[in-house]
Amino acid sequence: MIRKITLYLASAVLLLGTASCGADDSIEQAAAQSVEQFEAMGMPGMKNDALFVAEATSANMLHMQLGELALEKAVSPEVKEMAQDMSTGHTRVLEDLQQIAIEREFVVPNQLGRAHQKVYDDVSSETGIGFDLAYIKRTREEHDRLLKRYEDMAENAQVMEVKQFASKQLPLLRQHLQQTEALEDRLGDI
């Protein structure tokens, strides 16, 4: 019990350190801190797992934030419905990922990575039907990238919990990708 509390506090300190580092990318910072920790514990070769956990954390935060934004700004009821599904699904995924991060001592970002922040900024700058189309397009692109990354980690992760997590999320990511592709096809003619 004391070990878990100590680990939790150490993770919190590292997260605060990540937030205060400034202009560097939060994903890269979190991954570097995780790798440093693992190497200090005599666990080399954890860079890919650490980077994935940090990327996945930021990506899930992105989809939650974009979903909330779309619930406010979207014109199309179909886009609002999809945004609600995305936000709910990615909230559950993030909760699962955060649990693994705590248990396995990964450092995670508490803000969007630079690339994810750019996606959010690009989509949020749009209005009306332009917002709906930008939201769908960027959500599809991001899910396509996520699916490939999760498939890779389901095969190649070093940490069994990370491998299982990635594998478990594949059906949801495939569903989200199909949902965005279908909606993009329907609204793409506008």
Summary of the structure (lengths in Angstrom):
residues: 190
radius of gyration: 17.3
end to end distance: 57.2
largest distance: 58.7
contacts: 623
relative contact order: 0.14
helix: 82%
strand: 0%
